[in-house]
Amino acid sequence: MTRPRLTQQERTERTRELLLDATVDCLVELGYARTSTNEICRRAGVSRGAQQHHFATKAELMANAIEHLVTKLLASMSEHPPSSLPGPDRVAMGIDMLWQGYSGSLSTAVMELWVAARTDPELRAAMHPIDKGLARRTSELFREMLGDQVAPDQPEQPQKDMPLWLTVNLIRGLALDAMLGGDPVRRDQLLQEWKTIAVKTYGA
């Protein structure tokens, strides 16, 4: 049976996805300094002309790759919301989900780009809106997961987001520790200690 031909829109989306997946793979495996658009195109099976048609600059490609990865991770996390669990379990599971989602490829790729962006104005400008979008979408998902467990007696938005940003900043530090070859037992102990504190503070 003949397979139906892809539409132009489907081909466009497929090409973009191949480029973005290859970009993330290169950042994780090679680091930013060794990631070239030629290598990305080789892995994606896409011509340089096609890459430049979809992403005019390397900075634009890098930033969009992070957004692509974030979208997939958040979609995966939202498939298993802990909102049906009792308060303490809900808080602990929410933290576990953030750690699982943000301590792998996403953390490695983002750190590679932010370190490079410090001295690359074009990359920094491309990453800034992506980072803001990541913060907003993560905050929305976290509040959706935890519901009224997120500081229910605190109407101010900064207070509602406090457990999220405490968790995110801890995870960033733990992810960097993992990249530098730190002690995995200690990382697990620190994460467990934060879950204990968070459950007592926000899971009552």
Secondary structure, 3 states (H helix, E strand, C coil): CCCCCCCHHHHHHHHHHHHHHHHHHHHHHHCCCCCCHHHHHHHHCCCHHHHHHHCCCHHHHHHHHHHHHHHHHHHHHHCCCCCCCCHHHHHHHHHHHHHHHHCCHHHHHHHHHHHHHCCCHHHHHHHHHHHHHHHHHHHHHHHHHHHHHCCCCCCCHHHHCHHHHHHHHHHHHHHHHHHCCCCHHHHHHHHHHHHHHHHHHHCC
